[in-house]
Amino acid sequence: MKYLFYSLWLLGFNAPAETVRFFYSELPPYEYTTADGGADGIGIREISAVLMAAGFTPTYELYSIQRGLAALQTDIEFTAVVAPSLALRAEFELSTKPVYQIKLGVVRHKNTAKLTQLSSLQQHNYVSLAATSFGYLSDSEQLAASFFTNQYKVDSLDDALRLIYHQRYRYFLSYFLSEQELKSPFLIFDELKTLPVYLATAKRHPNAGVLMQRVNQTMLQNSN
């Protein structure tokens, strides 16, 4: 909310805001496409507030991870990166502070045993969305290679929830889902980790330094 007040002040006293494009994927409830084709979600709203406060007008482009990363090198200004690895830090200019925090955990049937550690998941085959890679976990967690090969990828949230509801799989590795999004009293989300999410722009983008400087200055001003 503090970013919103600052952005209204900024737009009231300065030149028209510069339009920038943000690449997102289907990662509900943080990033997703609404029924009318717009972008929404917990993360999208936080990102919008920061970019508007920095004097930008954000527009949102839905891409696959691979296509989005390629577009960032040329004509897409921003995206969000979860718990960036050293490799990603070498490739991207990042905001100096996280924009928001993301909750990672598993969805399970209420009759399935609760997990308390992410590492326990590597003992099971599990479901995840095709739009999520969780590649950053290989840098931040001591996980066996089987952790990533044990994933069964599905295209939609409904498909994943259906597999868990019918107990075809024991766990669905996912970002936070509310009771409303789980759509069944038999499904439970267990939080395992909280991770930081940063705004990012590719270092190869011709305006990377200037873009991120504006973001960082805005975040610094709003933290005081």
N, C-alpha and C positions, 0 to 999 in steps of 0.2 A: 504493500500500500504506500509506503514512503516513496518508492520509485514513481508511483503514479502521480503523486502531488508534485514531485520535482519535474516530471515530464510535462505536466500542464503548465507549470511556470515557464519552462524552457520554451515551449511552443508559443506561449503568449508574448514573449519578448525577443524572439530570434527569428531568423529566416525560416521558410518552410523546411520541414524535415526531409532529410535525404532518405530515399527508398533503398532498403537493403533486403536481400533474400536469405532466408533461413531454410536449411534442409532438415527435414524430420522424417521419421519412420513411424510405423504403427506400433507403438509401445504403450498401450493403455495401462494405467490412467494418466500417464505423464504426457504422452504425445499420441494423438489419434485424429482421424478424419471424422467429422460429424456427418449426419444424414444429408445435410445440404452442401457438403463438399468442402467446408471450411476446416481449418486446423484448430484444435482445442486440447485441453488437458492441463493438469497441474503444472507441468513443466512449461508448456507453451505460454501460459498466463504469466509465469515468473519471467520468462525470457522476454516477452512482449513489454513488460513493465520496465525492465532494465534497458532494452534497446530504445524505447520511447523516451526514457529519461536522458539517454545519451544523445537525443536529437535525431533519431532514426525513425522511419516508418517501416516496420517489418512486414514483408510478405512471406508466405510459407509455401514451400515446394515439397511434395511427398515423393521421395525416392527410395529405392532399395539402398542398403548400406554401400554396396559396390558403386552404384551409379552416383550416389550422393558424394562419396569421397572423391570421385573423379571430377565432378562438377565444382567442388570446392577449389580446385586448382585454377579455375578460370572465371566462372560467372556466378558462383554462389558465395556470398560473403561469410555467412555464419552457420555453425551447427552447435550441438551440445555434445560433450564428451564426458563419459562416466569414469571416474577414478583413472585418469590418464596414465599410461605406462611411460617409461623412459623413451620408448620408440615414438609414441604419439607426441610427447613433449618436444622431441626433436623435429617433428613434422609440422606442428601447429603452434601458433601464437595462442596462449590461453589467458583467460581472465585471471587476475591475481588472486581472486577469491571465488569460491563456489557460488553459483547463482542459487542453487537449492540442493537439498539432500534427497536421495532416492533410496527407497527401501527394497531390499532384495530378499526373497524367501521362496518358500514352496507352497503350492496348493495341494491339499490332500483330502481324501475322503475322511470323514470323522471316525471311521473304523480302522483307519491306517495309523500306524505308530507315528508319533510326533518326532521330527528331527530337531536337534538343538545346535548342530554344527554343520556348516556347509560341506565339510570334508566327508561327512557320513553319506552324502548323496552319491559319492563315487562308487558305492557298493551296489547301486541300483541302476537299472535302465529307467530313464525318465523322459518326460515331455518338455519341449520348449518351443517357442515361436520361431518361425523361419527368419523373422526380422531381427532377432536377437542373436548375438554371437557370444557375449560374455567373455570375450578374449582377454579383457583386463584381469580376469581372475587368475590367469596363468602367471601373472606378475606379482599379484598380491597374496596368493594363497599357495600352500604346499599341497598341490593336487596331482594325482596320478594322471598319466596320459589318457587313461580310460574314462576320466571324468568327462572329456569332450566327445569321445567316440560313443559314449553310452546315450547320447541325446537322440531322441526321436523328434524330428522337426515337423511341425504342422503349420499350416498357413494362417489359421484364424484362432482367435481366443475361444470361440464357441467349440471348435474341434478339440482344443486342449481340455476344456472343462468337461466335455462329454466323455473323453477317455478316462478322466479321473473319477467322474461320477459313476461310471459303469465299472470302475476298478480294473480297467485294462492295463493301466499303469498306476504305480503307487504315488508318484510325485510329479508335479509340474513346476519347473523352475521358472520363476516369474518375478516381475516387479510388483509392488503392492497392489492388491485388489480388495476393494471394499466388499462388504456383505451383499450390497446391491449388485455389484459387478460379478460376484460369484454366482448369483442367480439361484442358489439352492442352499437350504439350511444344512445339507449334508456335506458341504464343502467348506474347508477352513484354510485360511492363509496363515502360515507361521513365518514371522520375520526372522531372518538369520543375520543380516548385515545392513548397516546404513552407510551409503557411499556418497561422496561429493560429486556434483555435476558442474562442469565449467563451460562457459562460452568459449568457442574456438573458431579460429579462422586459419586457413592454410598459409604457411609462411611463403609459399610460392605465389600467393595472390598479390597482385601489384600494390594493393593498398593495405596489406595486412597490418603493418605497424601502426598506421594512422587510425585504422578502425578500432583496434584493440586498445589503443591509448585513450580514445574517447570513452570506451566502455569502462576501463579501469579508473579513469578520473571520476566518472559518475558514481561508480560503486564506492570509491573512497570518500567522496563528498557525502554520500548518504549513510556512511558508517559513522560519521562524526556527530 
